[in-house]
Amino acid sequence: MNLKHYTAMAASFLALKKESDAQIIYTDIPDTIIYIGSFANPESYALDLNNDGQTDFRFDFSGAQFASSGYEINLFTLNEYLSGNPNQIEGNMHDASALIEGDTISKAKPWISASFVYMGYFASSFSGYNSSTIVSQFFSSGNWVNVNNRYLGVRLILSTDTLYGWIRMDVAVKDSVVIKDYAYNTVAGEEIIAGEGSIPVNVDGKNKEGDFDIFPNPAASMMHLKLGEEFANGSMVTIIDLSGKKVFSRYISTAGVSFNISQLMKGTYFIEIKNNAAIKVKKFEIAR
């Protein structure tokens, strides 16, 4: 099957069904480090997920030593910024989930509605008043104790709309938290995949205008795309199997995006990037 024949066939499939208007808005911020503050005055970071000028989530990191009890404690929590804030965190009870890349964030998951969400706790015994010498670890708990590149599943409740998103962080609960980037799906009620929308850090080189890269290829569960200039301002991504059946489509408007392909069978596929000005097709493999 030559490329000309394939693209004509793909176009006919595209005409049969209205494409999804989903759009992932990704924000890459300079790595933001939160160090430990006191219990009375914790170090905080206010995050505006959808960039509307309103704080949606506030992270607090605090610690203290208690001479009478003989231990020090560090606590990393996530708080509502305003009283009555309806936004929610994926997890159980007060314990936030620490997701990995490729996890689905959707209505089907458990969600926490609380004034604060527990993320990580570390307590150690110490010797002497205000001593910095740790004798032994006393207790640690929480899904966010000493993890790297984990994703916090979040959802924004905006009037009648619910938007799903993620926030990526590193946590060293003894000393610092790093907030790296975040994203959300603009289509109300539609799921997002942890890491979806982000620009892959492992793709080397720059695309030529009108080209795109697939990484990795073969892929197993996550496929990353890096688009050239001609496609980066808005294109339809379509995956088609060897029979010509369209198995996935998504509108994107960023230079880099990630998709969860774990639901697709292993084998050979074509991926098409298309906008009003151009169309390009590449072959890729799913191998597990």
N, C-alpha and C positions, 0 to 999 in steps of 0.2 A: 504494500500500500504506500504510494508516494505521498509526499507532503501536500501537493495540490489536491489530490483526491480526498485526503484526510480532512483538510481544512474545510472543504465544501461540505463534507458529511457532518463535521462538527457544527458548522453554522446551522444546518438544518435541525440538529438537536437543540441548539440554543433557542431557536424560534418556537419550539414546542411548549416551552414553559417559562414563565416569568422568573427572572433571576432574583435571588435574595438581595435585599438592600442593606444587609448587615455591614457595619463599619466599626472597626476597632480603632479607638483613639489611644495612641501610645504616647507616654511622656517619659523621656529619659532625662533625669535630673543628675547633676553632679552628686557623686556619692556623699550622702549626708550622714554624719556620725553623731550619735547621741551618746554622751558620756553619763556617768552616774551622778545624779544630784542627791539632795537630802530628801527625807520623807516629807518634810514640811515644804520644800521647794524643789520638786523633781525637775530634771532636765526633760524638756518636752519638744515635740515636733508636731506642728499642725499641718495636715495634708488635705489639699483640695483636689479630689480625684477627677472631677469633671471640669475643672478650671473655670468655674462660674463665679469665683470670688468669695465663696463660702467654704469654711472649713468643714470637712466631712468626717474626719477621724483625727484623734490626737493620741500620740504615743507618749507615754511617761516612763522614765527610767530613774529609779531611786534606790538608795542604799543607806544603811546606818549600822553603827555598832552599839551594842547594848551591854555595858560592863557588868550590870547586875546579873544578867542571864548568861554571859560568857560567850556570845556569838555575834556575828555580823550577818546581815541579810541584804540581798539585792533583789529587786522586784521590777519586772518589765511588764507593763500593762497597756491596754488600749482603752481609751475613754471616749465617751460621748463628749463632743465639744460644747453643745448647748443642751439645756434641759429639754427633754421631749424629742430629741433627735431620733428619727425612726430608722436610721441606717443600721445595718446588721452585719455580723461577722460569721463566717462559716466555722462551725465547731459544735461542741456539746457542753451543756451547762454554761460555765464561765471559761471553758478551756478551748482556745482557738486552735484550729487545725493548722499544721505546717505542711502545705502541699508541695508536691514536686512537679517539675515541668511535665505537661501533658495531662494532668488531672483536670477533670471537668468541673466547672463551677456553674451551678444551675439551681433551679427551684427544688429539684429532687434532693438536694443535700440538706443536712441539719443546719439551722441558723440560730444564732444567739441574739436575743433582744435583751440587753442589760445596760446598766449605767457604766459598767466597766467590764472588760474581757481580760481574763487571766492568760498571760502568754508564757512567762518563765519566772522561776523562783530559785534562788540559790542562797543557802545558809551555811556558814562555816563557824566552827569554834575558833576562838583566838586566845592568846595568852597575854594577860596584862591589860591594863586600862589603855584604850586607844592604840593598842599594838597593831602593827600591820603584819605581824607574823601569824600565818595561818597554821594551826596545828593539824587539823583534819577536816575534811568535808563533813558537814553535819546532815545536810539534806538538799536535794534539788528535785524540781518537778516542773512539768509543763512541756508541751510539744516544741517550744521555741528555745529550749536550753541548748546553747552551743551548736547552732546549725548554720549552714551556708547555702545561699541561693535557694531558699524556700519561699513559697508563695502564700500570702494571706488572701483567702477568698472573701470578697466583700460584695455587698449590694446596696445601692442607693435607692431610697424610697422617695421619689419625687412626685408629689401629688398622686396621680393614679398610675404612674409609670414606675417600674422596677428595673434598674439597670445593674448588670453583673460585671464585676471587675476583679483585678488582682493587684497586689502590691508585693514586690520582691525585696527580701531583706537578708542580711547576715546578722546573727546574734551571738555575742560572747557575753553571756549573762553575768560574768564576773566584772566586766569593765566597759563594754561598748555595744552599740547597735548601729548597723549601717543600713539606711534605706536607699535603694538603688534606682528603681523605676516602677512604673505602674501603668495600667491600661484599663479601659472599660469598653463594653459593647454598647453602641448608641441605640440599638433596637430593643425596645422594652420587652422584657421577659425572655430574651434569647440568651442562651448560655455563652460562656467564654471559656477558653482553655487556658490553664496556667501557662504563662509564657507567650500566649498568642499576641501577635502584633509587634513583639519586640524584634529588634534587628539582631540577628545572630552574630555573636562575637567571634565565631570560628570560621567565618567566610573570609578568605584572603582575596586581596585585589579589588579593583573597581570595575564595575560593569561599563561596557560601551553603551552609548545611546542606542535605545531600541533592543537591548539584550536583557537577559535575566539569568541568574544562577540558581541552581537547586542544591541544597545541602542538608543532610548527606545524601548521597545517591550511590548505592541503594539506601533506602530509609526503612526504619522499623515502626516507630510509633509517632514521631514528630518529623515534619518536613518543613524546612526553612526556605524562603524565597528572598532573594535580593534583586531588586528591579533596577534597570537602567533608567535614564532620565525620561525617555519617551513614555514609559509605563508607570512611573512612580506617582504621577498626579491623578490617578484614577483609572483603574482597569478591572476587568472581570477575569477572575481565575477559574478555570474549569478543568476538572480531571475526568478523562474519558478512558474507558477500558478498551481492550483490543477488539471487542465486538462493536464498538461505536457507542456504547451506552454511557451517558453522563452520570457519574457517581458522586460528584461534589462540585459545588460552585459557590463563589463568594466574591463580592465586590470589595476591593481594597483601594486605599488612597495614600499609602505610605511606601517608602522605599524598601522596607523590610517587614516581613510578616511570617508568622509560624502557624502551621495547621496540624491538628491531631488527625492522623490517618490510621489509627489503630483499628478502626472499624472496617477498613478495606482488606480484602483478601490479598495474600502475597501474589506477586506476579508483575507483569509489565503494563505500564499505563502511559498515556500521553497527558502532558499538562499544557494547557493553552492560556496565554496571556493576551487579552484583547481589549482595545479601546477604539474610539472613533477613527484614530489615525493609523493604527497598525495592528497586526496579529502575528504572534510567534508561538511555535509549538516545539516542545522538547520531550524526549522519552525519558522515563525514570522507572526504577524498580522498587518494589516493596519486598523485602526479604526479612525473614524472622528465623 
